[in-house]
Amino acid sequence: MSDLIAMLTSTALGTLVGWERQMGRKAAGLRTHVLVCMGSTLFVLITKHAMIDIVQDGGHLSTDPTRLIHGVITGVGFLGAGSILRHEGYVHGLTTAASIWMVSAIGVAVGVHAYTLAIVGAVLALIVLEGFRWVERFLSPDSDAEQ
């Protein structure tokens, strides 16, 4: 039952961040963010189940389950890097890459059942993605020209 709660929580939190990106018409939108968050959670849950199976089979624990989390971080970093584009001296997609990486961290937190940490991470990500946009517009002297 706790795995089901973890997957549903991951889906909900990934949806919140992904919806914000979708509303901004970003290349990595709702579905991408939800799938990354759910995938990260699922990988962590799989690790837990694999470790339980090894122990039940009388096996010696010779593996470190945190290595899987490391693999998720690296793999999602590669996925995020694919969203970064450079065109005529301008770089686009850095925030999208960072939001993909962040939603993966939220998924990992859910996977280890750190729900409060995952919720706080999702709320802070939304504040940064949406709230800071307003701050940037306020601080930018030519904000009217960009809209």
C-alpha positions as CSV (number, residue, x, y, z in Angstrom):
1,M,0.0,0.0,0.0
2,S,2.9,2.4,0.8
3,D,4.2,1.9,-2.8
4,L,0.8,2.9,-4.2
5,I,0.8,6.0,-2.1
6,A,4.3,6.8,-3.2
7,M,3.5,6.5,-6.9
8,L,0.3,8.5,-6.6
9,T,2.1,11.2,-4.6
10,S,4.8,11.3,-7.2
11,T,2.3,11.6,-10.0
12,A,0.5,14.5,-8.2
13,L,3.7,16.4,-7.4
14,G,5.2,15.9,-10.9
15,T,1.9,17.1,-12.3
16,L,2.1,20.3,-10.3
17,V,5.5,21.2,-11.6
18,G,4.8,19.9,-15.1
19,W,1.6,21.9,-15.3
20,E,3.5,25.1,-14.7
21,R,6.0,24.3,-17.4
22,Q,3.1,23.3,-19.8
23,M,1.4,26.6,-19.2
24,G,4.7,28.4,-20.2
25,R,4.7,26.3,-23.4
26,K,8.0,24.8,-22.6
27,A,9.4,21.8,-24.6
28,A,9.4,19.6,-21.5
29,G,5.9,20.1,-20.2
30,L,3.3,18.2,-18.2
31,R,3.9,14.6,-19.4
32,T,7.7,14.8,-19.4
33,H,7.8,16.1,-15.8
34,V,5.2,13.6,-14.5
35,L,7.0,10.7,-16.2
36,V,10.4,11.7,-14.8
37,C,9.0,12.1,-11.3
38,M,7.2,8.8,-11.4
39,G,10.2,7.1,-13.0
40,S,12.5,8.3,-10.3
41,T,10.1,7.1,-7.6
42,L,9.7,3.8,-9.2
43,F,13.5,3.2,-9.5
44,V,13.9,3.9,-5.8
45,L,11.0,1.6,-4.9
46,I,12.4,-1.1,-7.2
47,T,15.7,-0.9,-5.2
48,K,13.9,-1.4,-2.0
49,H,12.1,-4.5,-3.3
50,A,15.3,-5.8,-4.8
51,M,17.1,-5.5,-1.5
52,I,14.2,-7.2,0.3
53,D,14.4,-10.1,-2.2
54,I,18.2,-10.5,-1.7
55,V,17.8,-10.6,2.1
56,Q,14.9,-13.1,1.9
57,D,17.0,-15.4,-0.3
58,G,19.7,-15.4,2.3
59,G,22.0,-13.4,0.1
60,H,24.7,-11.2,1.4
61,L,24.2,-7.5,0.9
62,S,27.1,-6.5,-1.3
63,T,25.4,-3.7,-3.0
64,D,24.6,-0.1,-2.0
65,P,21.1,1.0,-2.8
66,T,22.1,4.6,-3.0
67,R,24.0,3.8,-6.2
68,L,20.7,3.6,-7.9
69,I,19.8,7.1,-6.8
70,H,23.1,8.2,-8.2
71,G,22.2,6.6,-11.5
72,V,18.9,8.4,-11.5
73,I,20.6,11.7,-10.9
74,T,23.1,11.1,-13.7
75,G,20.6,9.8,-16.2
76,V,18.1,12.6,-15.6
77,G,21.0,15.1,-15.9
78,F,21.6,13.7,-19.4
79,L,17.9,14.0,-20.2
80,G,17.9,17.6,-19.0
81,A,21.0,18.4,-21.0
82,G,19.0,17.4,-24.1
83,S,16.6,20.3,-23.5
84,I,19.3,23.0,-23.6
85,L,19.7,24.7,-26.9
86,R,22.3,27.3,-28.0
87,H,21.3,29.6,-30.8
88,E,23.2,32.8,-32.0
89,G,24.8,33.4,-28.6
90,Y,21.7,32.7,-26.6
91,V,21.1,29.7,-24.4
92,H,17.6,28.4,-24.0
93,G,16.2,25.5,-21.9
94,L,18.4,25.9,-18.8
95,T,15.3,26.3,-16.5
96,T,13.6,23.4,-18.2
97,A,16.7,21.2,-17.6
98,A,16.8,22.3,-14.0
99,S,13.0,21.7,-13.5
100,I,13.5,18.1,-15.0
101,W,16.3,17.5,-12.5
102,M,14.3,19.0,-9.6
103,V,11.2,16.8,-10.4
104,S,13.5,13.8,-10.4
105,A,14.7,14.7,-6.9
106,I,11.1,15.0,-5.8
107,G,10.4,11.6,-7.2
108,V,13.4,10.1,-5.4
109,A,12.2,11.7,-2.2
110,V,8.8,10.2,-2.6
111,G,10.5,6.8,-3.4
112,V,12.2,6.8,0.0
113,H,8.9,7.9,1.6
114,A,10.2,11.4,2.5
115,Y,6.8,12.9,1.6
116,T,7.2,16.1,3.6
117,L,10.5,16.8,1.9
118,A,9.0,16.0,-1.5
119,I,6.0,18.3,-1.0
120,V,8.3,21.1,0.3
121,G,10.5,20.6,-2.8
122,A,7.6,20.7,-5.2
123,V,6.2,23.9,-3.5
124,L,9.6,25.6,-3.6
125,A,10.1,24.6,-7.2
126,L,6.7,26.2,-8.1
127,I,7.6,29.3,-6.2
128,V,10.9,29.6,-8.1
129,L,9.4,28.7,-11.5
130,E,6.3,31.0,-11.2
131,G,6.9,33.4,-8.4
132,F,10.4,34.3,-9.5
133,R,9.1,35.0,-13.0
134,W,7.1,37.9,-11.6
135,V,10.2,39.1,-9.7
136,E,12.2,39.0,-12.9
137,R,9.6,41.0,-14.8
138,F,9.5,43.6,-12.0
139,L,13.2,44.0,-11.9
140,S,13.7,44.0,-15.6
141,P,13.8,47.6,-17.0
142,D,12.4,46.5,-20.4
143,S,9.8,44.0,-19.1
144,D,7.0,45.6,-21.2
145,A,8.9,45.1,-24.4
146,E,9.4,41.4,-23.7
147,Q,5.6,40.7,-23.2
